[in-house]
Amino acid sequence: MTMLAGMTRPPAPGTVLIYAARKAEPEHERVVHFELGKRIAGILGAPFGGAYREGVEYKHPVYLIPTDTLIGTELARRLGVNREEDLFGGVAPQTFVPTKAITHGLLGPDAFAPEGWSHEFSRLVHESVLEGITVFSIGDAQRAGIRLLRKGPVRIKPVLATAGRGQTLISTLDELTALFEQMDNRRIAECGLVLEENLDEVETFSVGQVRIAGLTASYVGTQCLTQDNVGEMVYGGSELTVVRGGFDQLLELELSRPWRLAISKARVYDEAAAACYPGLLASRRNYDIASGIGWGKAPRCGVLEQSWRIGGASGAEIAALEAFHGDGRLNAVHAQTIELFGSSPRPPSGAKEIYRGIDPQIGPISKYIRIAPYGN
């Protein structure tokens, strides 16, 4: 943000800008967003202007990188975003749409839901997600918990939490009651809460697509967990196989059966969102798919949530796009992001550091990007 200090006029035409779409942003994410903003500007052949400033009259088109999904076409148009080519990220019609709340249906047809809720979406994705229920009141949450606990342990997921934080696993009615006694009913009514089948022996896949400057890249890969500075297991990076083109081109590669299943489920979710939530647009689409052992010891696989904003895997996405941009003959690469906690991380071989510091909220953390030829 200090990059714009002293500026008295709008940036040059086509300038790439970071738009702060969240009230607060962790220091490590802010720094990484600026680094990736410079790389996106390089792909676009445009200058990078740092942070978008309210009150500045931008006379020329700008390319925005919002730190979260923009909510509402009115805001998007005010910022100059009218199509997906105007931003890296997405625009959603209502606040709940870009959260994990839409992944599951409601407790019943008469359950409370926010304006704009699509019952059709949950019907379309039913076979592509795990078993679960979304609620918008404590009463519905209690009833949903009682219903789901009959089948096995239930994972309680705040819809705005990221990197696996804030989730609670419950196995008994006493645990359910104790948890909901601590919750804010108003917060649940505003944002929603997800109750979902718990999986053991979990592997999490990432499926996504990014589009910048006429380039399209699609990918599938795996996520890993790592121990943060307080001992909690959180997101530790993504290892992706990225192809130039769409999902059809991705499926032309020699992919494992689990990866092909993950792609099929992500495509159903992606197409249903576009069909059921008019006004949704996104140049960056990412879906987390979990595979593991669910209730009754049955193998299960389903989409957990979506991300239509710059995210944890975006370093790998941008590195792949840079490679495709630089070599028109290149059609596939391996790309990886790595996050390590602690003050003395061991840098991965061949990786480029994009952040190292002590974040005021989570302590010491380092982030890396690594790219390799496809086939290695």
C-alpha positions as CSV (number, residue, x, y, z in Angstrom):
1,M,0.0,0.0,0.0
2,T,2.9,2.3,0.6
3,M,3.7,2.0,-3.1
4,L,1.0,4.6,-3.8
5,A,2.3,7.1,-1.3
6,G,2.7,10.5,-3.0
7,M,0.7,9.7,-6.1
8,T,-1.5,12.6,-7.2
9,R,-3.1,11.2,-10.4
10,P,-4.7,7.9,-11.5
11,P,-2.3,5.2,-12.7
12,A,-1.6,4.6,-16.4
13,P,-4.2,2.8,-18.7
14,G,-4.7,-0.8,-17.9
15,T,-3.0,-0.7,-14.5
16,V,-3.4,-3.7,-12.3
17,L,-4.6,-2.9,-8.8
18,I,-5.2,-4.9,-5.6
19,Y,-8.7,-4.2,-4.3
20,A,-9.2,-4.7,-0.5
21,A,-12.5,-6.5,-0.4
22,R,-12.2,-7.6,3.2
23,K,-12.3,-5.5,6.4
24,A,-9.0,-7.1,7.6
25,E,-6.4,-9.0,5.8
26,P,-3.5,-11.0,7.3
27,E,-0.1,-9.5,6.6
28,H,1.2,-12.6,4.9
29,E,-1.7,-12.7,2.5
30,R,-1.4,-8.9,1.7
31,V,2.3,-9.3,0.8
32,V,1.6,-12.4,-1.4
33,H,-1.2,-10.6,-3.2
34,F,1.1,-7.8,-4.1
35,E,3.7,-10.2,-5.4
36,L,1.1,-12.1,-7.5
37,G,-0.3,-8.8,-8.7
38,K,3.1,-7.9,-10.2
39,R,3.2,-11.3,-12.0
40,I,-0.3,-10.9,-13.3
41,A,0.6,-7.4,-14.6
42,G,3.6,-9.0,-16.4
43,I,1.2,-11.5,-18.2
44,L,-1.1,-8.7,-19.1
45,G,1.7,-6.4,-20.3
46,A,0.4,-3.7,-17.9
47,P,1.9,-1.7,-15.1
48,F,1.2,-2.7,-11.5
49,G,-0.1,0.2,-9.4
50,G,-0.4,-1.4,-5.9
51,A,-3.6,-0.8,-3.9
52,Y,-6.8,0.5,-5.3
53,R,-7.7,3.8,-3.6
54,E,-11.3,4.9,-2.8
55,G,-12.0,8.4,-4.0
56,V,-9.6,8.3,-7.0
57,E,-11.4,8.8,-10.2
58,Y,-9.8,6.2,-12.5
59,K,-10.2,7.6,-16.0
60,H,-8.8,4.5,-17.7
61,P,-9.8,0.8,-17.5
62,V,-8.1,-1.0,-14.6
63,Y,-7.7,-4.7,-14.0
64,L,-8.7,-5.6,-10.4
65,I,-7.5,-8.3,-8.1
66,P,-10.0,-8.3,-5.2
67,T,-8.9,-9.9,-2.0
68,D,-12.3,-11.6,-1.8
69,T,-15.2,-12.3,-4.1
70,L,-17.0,-9.0,-5.0
71,I,-20.7,-9.1,-3.9
72,G,-23.3,-7.6,-6.2
73,T,-23.2,-6.3,-9.8
74,E,-23.7,-2.7,-8.5
75,L,-20.4,-2.8,-6.7
76,A,-18.7,-4.6,-9.5
77,R,-19.8,-2.0,-12.1
78,R,-18.8,0.9,-9.9
79,L,-15.3,-0.6,-9.8
80,G,-15.3,-1.0,-13.6
81,V,-15.8,-4.8,-13.5
82,N,-18.4,-5.8,-16.2
83,R,-16.9,-9.1,-17.4
84,E,-14.4,-11.7,-16.2
85,E,-11.6,-10.1,-18.3
86,D,-11.7,-7.2,-15.9
87,L,-10.5,-9.0,-12.8
88,F,-8.7,-12.0,-11.3
89,G,-11.4,-13.5,-9.1
90,G,-15.1,-13.4,-9.2
91,V,-18.4,-11.5,-8.6
92,A,-21.3,-13.2,-6.8
93,P,-24.9,-11.9,-6.6
94,Q,-25.4,-12.4,-2.8
95,T,-23.1,-12.6,0.2
96,F,-23.7,-16.3,0.9
97,V,-23.1,-17.5,-2.7
98,P,-19.3,-17.6,-2.6
99,T,-19.2,-19.4,0.8
100,K,-19.5,-23.1,1.6
101,A,-23.1,-22.5,2.7
102,I,-24.4,-23.3,-0.8
103,T,-22.8,-26.7,-0.8
104,H,-25.7,-28.4,1.0
105,G,-29.4,-28.1,1.1
106,L,-31.5,-26.8,3.9
107,L,-33.1,-28.9,6.7
108,G,-36.4,-28.8,4.8
109,P,-38.4,-26.7,2.3
110,D,-39.8,-24.5,5.1
111,A,-36.4,-23.8,6.8
112,F,-35.2,-20.2,6.9
113,A,-32.9,-19.1,4.0
114,P,-31.6,-15.8,2.8
115,E,-33.2,-14.0,-0.1
116,G,-31.8,-15.4,-3.4
117,W,-31.2,-18.9,-2.1
118,S,-31.4,-21.6,-4.8
119,H,-33.1,-24.9,-3.8
120,E,-32.3,-26.2,-7.3
121,F,-28.6,-25.9,-6.8
122,S,-28.5,-28.4,-3.9
123,R,-30.6,-30.8,-6.0
124,L,-28.2,-30.5,-8.9
125,V,-25.0,-31.1,-6.8
126,H,-26.5,-33.7,-4.5
127,E,-24.4,-36.6,-6.0
128,S,-21.2,-34.4,-6.1
129,V,-21.0,-33.4,-2.5
130,L,-20.8,-35.1,0.9
131,E,-24.0,-35.6,3.0
132,G,-24.7,-32.4,5.0
133,I,-27.1,-29.7,5.9
134,T,-26.8,-25.9,5.8
135,V,-28.7,-23.9,8.5
136,F,-29.4,-20.3,9.2
137,S,-30.7,-20.6,12.8
138,I,-29.7,-22.3,16.1
139,G,-33.0,-24.2,16.1
140,D,-32.4,-25.6,12.7
141,A,-28.8,-26.4,13.6
142,Q,-29.8,-28.4,16.6
143,R,-32.4,-30.4,14.6
144,A,-29.9,-31.0,11.8
145,G,-27.3,-32.1,14.3
146,I,-29.6,-34.6,15.9
147,R,-30.6,-36.0,12.5
148,L,-27.0,-36.4,11.2
149,L,-25.6,-37.8,14.5
150,R,-27.7,-40.9,14.0
151,K,-25.4,-41.7,11.1
152,G,-22.1,-40.9,12.6
153,P,-19.7,-38.1,13.7
154,V,-20.5,-34.7,12.3
155,R,-18.2,-31.8,11.3
156,I,-19.5,-28.3,12.2
157,K,-18.1,-25.8,9.8
158,P,-18.3,-22.0,10.0
159,V,-18.9,-20.9,6.4
160,L,-16.4,-18.0,6.4
161,A,-13.5,-19.8,8.0
162,T,-10.6,-20.8,5.7
163,A,-7.6,-23.2,5.7
164,G,-9.6,-25.7,7.8
165,R,-9.7,-23.4,10.8
166,G,-12.6,-23.1,13.2
167,Q,-14.2,-26.5,12.5
168,T,-15.5,-28.8,15.3
169,L,-16.0,-32.5,15.2
170,I,-18.9,-33.8,17.4
171,S,-19.9,-37.4,18.1
172,T,-22.6,-37.0,20.8
173,L,-25.7,-35.0,21.6
174,D,-24.0,-33.5,24.7
175,E,-21.2,-32.2,22.5
176,L,-23.7,-30.8,20.1
177,T,-25.6,-29.0,22.9
178,A,-22.5,-27.6,24.5
179,L,-21.2,-26.3,21.2
180,F,-24.4,-24.5,20.2
181,E,-24.7,-22.9,23.6
182,Q,-21.6,-20.9,22.7
183,M,-22.7,-19.8,19.3
184,D,-24.1,-16.5,18.2
185,N,-27.6,-17.0,16.6
186,R,-27.3,-13.6,14.9
187,R,-24.1,-14.6,13.2
188,I,-25.6,-17.9,12.0
189,A,-28.6,-16.1,10.7
190,E,-26.3,-13.7,8.7
191,C,-23.8,-16.2,7.4
192,G,-25.1,-19.7,7.9
193,L,-23.5,-22.8,9.3
194,V,-22.7,-26.2,7.7
195,L,-23.1,-29.6,9.4
196,E,-21.4,-32.3,7.3
197,E,-20.5,-36.0,7.3
198,N,-17.1,-36.5,8.7
199,L,-14.4,-38.3,6.7
200,D,-11.5,-40.4,7.9
201,E,-8.3,-41.1,5.9
202,V,-8.9,-37.9,4.0
203,E,-7.2,-36.8,0.8
204,T,-8.1,-33.4,-0.5
205,F,-8.0,-32.6,-4.2
206,S,-8.0,-29.2,-5.9
207,V,-9.7,-28.7,-9.3
208,G,-9.8,-25.3,-10.9
209,Q,-9.5,-23.0,-13.9
210,V,-8.0,-19.5,-14.4
211,R,-8.3,-17.2,-17.3
212,I,-6.1,-14.1,-17.9
213,A,-5.3,-12.2,-21.1
214,G,-6.8,-14.8,-23.4
215,L,-5.0,-17.6,-21.7
216,T,-6.9,-20.4,-20.0
217,A,-5.3,-22.9,-17.7
218,S,-7.1,-25.8,-15.9
219,Y,-5.7,-28.1,-13.2
220,V,-6.1,-31.0,-10.8
221,G,-3.9,-31.8,-7.9
222,T,-3.7,-32.5,-4.2
223,Q,-3.6,-30.4,-1.1
224,C,-1.4,-31.1,1.9
225,L,-1.8,-30.2,5.6
226,T,0.9,-28.8,7.8
227,Q,1.2,-28.0,11.5
228,D,0.9,-24.3,12.2
229,N,2.6,-22.4,15.1
230,V,0.0,-23.6,17.7
231,G,0.0,-27.2,16.6
232,E,-3.2,-27.1,14.5
233,M,-3.3,-28.9,11.2
234,V,-4.0,-26.4,8.4
235,Y,-3.5,-25.9,4.7
236,G,0.1,-26.4,3.7
237,G,0.0,-26.0,0.0
238,S,-1.1,-27.5,-3.3
239,E,0.6,-29.6,-5.9
240,L,-1.1,-29.2,-9.3
241,T,-0.9,-30.6,-12.8
242,V,-1.8,-27.7,-15.0
243,V,-2.8,-27.8,-18.7
244,R,-3.2,-25.1,-21.3
245,G,-7.0,-25.0,-22.1
246,G,-10.2,-26.1,-20.5
247,F,-11.3,-29.2,-18.5
248,D,-11.6,-31.2,-21.7
249,Q,-7.9,-30.7,-22.4
250,L,-7.1,-31.6,-18.8
251,L,-8.9,-34.9,-19.2
252,E,-6.7,-35.7,-22.2
253,L,-3.8,-36.2,-19.9
254,E,-3.0,-39.6,-18.2
255,L,-4.8,-38.9,-14.9
256,S,-5.6,-41.3,-12.1
257,R,-9.1,-42.5,-11.5
258,P,-9.5,-40.4,-8.3
259,W,-8.4,-37.2,-10.1
260,R,-10.9,-37.9,-12.9
261,L,-13.6,-38.4,-10.3
262,A,-12.7,-35.1,-8.6
263,I,-12.8,-33.2,-11.9
264,S,-16.2,-34.6,-12.8
265,K,-17.6,-33.5,-9.4
266,A,-16.1,-30.1,-9.6
267,R,-17.5,-29.6,-13.1
268,V,-21.0,-30.4,-11.9
269,Y,-20.7,-27.9,-9.0
270,D,-19.3,-25.2,-11.3
271,E,-22.0,-25.6,-13.9
272,A,-24.8,-25.7,-11.3
273,A,-23.5,-22.5,-9.7
274,A,-23.6,-20.7,-13.1
275,A,-27.1,-22.0,-13.8
276,C,-28.6,-21.3,-10.4
277,Y,-27.0,-18.0,-9.4
278,P,-27.5,-15.4,-12.3
279,G,-24.9,-12.6,-12.1
280,L,-22.1,-15.0,-11.0
281,L,-18.9,-14.5,-13.0
282,A,-15.4,-15.7,-12.3
283,S,-12.0,-15.7,-14.0
284,R,-10.6,-17.8,-11.1
285,R,-12.5,-20.9,-10.1
286,N,-11.2,-23.4,-7.5
287,Y,-12.9,-26.3,-5.9
288,D,-11.8,-28.4,-2.9
289,I,-12.9,-32.1,-3.2
290,A,-12.4,-34.5,-0.3
291,S,-12.1,-38.2,-0.6
292,G,-12.1,-40.6,2.3
293,I,-14.0,-43.0,4.5
294,G,-17.4,-41.7,5.6
295,W,-20.3,-43.0,7.6
296,G,-20.7,-46.8,7.7
297,K,-17.0,-47.2,6.6
298,A,-18.1,-46.3,3.0
299,P,-15.7,-44.6,0.6
300,R,-17.0,-41.1,-0.1
301,C,-15.9,-38.2,-2.4
302,G,-17.5,-34.8,-2.7
303,V,-16.9,-31.1,-3.2
304,L,-16.4,-29.2,0.1
305,E,-16.4,-25.7,-1.1
306,Q,-15.6,-23.2,-3.9
307,S,-13.3,-20.3,-4.2
308,W,-13.9,-17.5,-6.7
309,R,-11.1,-15.2,-5.5
310,I,-7.4,-15.1,-5.3
311,G,-6.4,-18.0,-3.0
312,G,-3.9,-20.4,-1.5
313,A,-3.2,-22.2,-4.8
314,S,-3.0,-18.9,-6.9
315,G,0.8,-18.8,-6.7
316,A,0.9,-22.1,-8.6
317,E,-1.8,-21.0,-11.0
318,I,0.0,-17.8,-11.9
319,A,3.4,-19.6,-12.2
320,A,1.8,-22.0,-14.7
321,L,0.2,-19.1,-16.7
322,E,3.6,-17.3,-16.8
323,A,5.1,-20.5,-18.2
324,F,2.4,-20.8,-20.9
325,H,2.6,-17.1,-21.7
326,G,6.4,-17.4,-22.2
327,D,6.3,-20.5,-24.4
328,G,3.5,-20.9,-26.8
329,R,4.5,-24.6,-27.4
330,L,4.2,-25.5,-23.8
331,N,0.9,-27.3,-23.0
332,A,1.3,-28.8,-19.5
333,V,3.4,-28.2,-16.3
334,H,3.5,-29.2,-12.6
335,A,3.1,-26.2,-10.3
336,Q,3.2,-26.1,-6.5
337,T,2.7,-23.8,-3.6
338,I,4.2,-24.6,-0.2
339,E,3.5,-23.0,3.2
340,L,5.8,-23.6,6.2
341,F,5.4,-22.4,9.7
342,G,8.1,-21.7,12.3
343,S,11.1,-19.3,12.4
344,S,13.6,-21.7,10.7
345,P,11.9,-23.4,7.8
346,R,13.9,-25.6,5.4
347,P,13.3,-24.1,1.9
348,P,12.2,-26.7,-0.6
349,S,14.7,-27.5,-3.4
350,G,14.1,-25.4,-6.5
351,A,11.4,-23.3,-4.9
352,K,11.1,-19.5,-5.1
353,E,10.3,-17.7,-1.9
354,I,7.4,-15.2,-2.1
355,Y,7.0,-14.5,1.6
356,R,8.9,-14.9,4.8
357,G,8.0,-13.0,7.9
358,I,6.3,-12.9,11.3
359,D,2.6,-12.4,10.7
360,P,1.0,-10.6,13.7
361,Q,-1.9,-13.0,13.8
362,I,-0.3,-16.4,13.1
363,G,3.4,-15.9,13.8
364,P,6.3,-16.9,11.6
365,I,5.4,-18.3,8.2
366,S,7.1,-18.8,4.8
367,K,5.5,-19.3,1.4
368,Y,7.1,-20.7,-1.8
369,I,6.2,-21.4,-5.4
370,R,7.8,-24.2,-7.4
371,I,7.3,-25.2,-11.1
372,A,8.6,-28.2,-13.0
373,P,8.1,-29.7,-16.5
374,Y,5.1,-32.0,-16.9
375,G,6.2,-35.7,-16.6
376,N,8.8,-35.1,-13.9
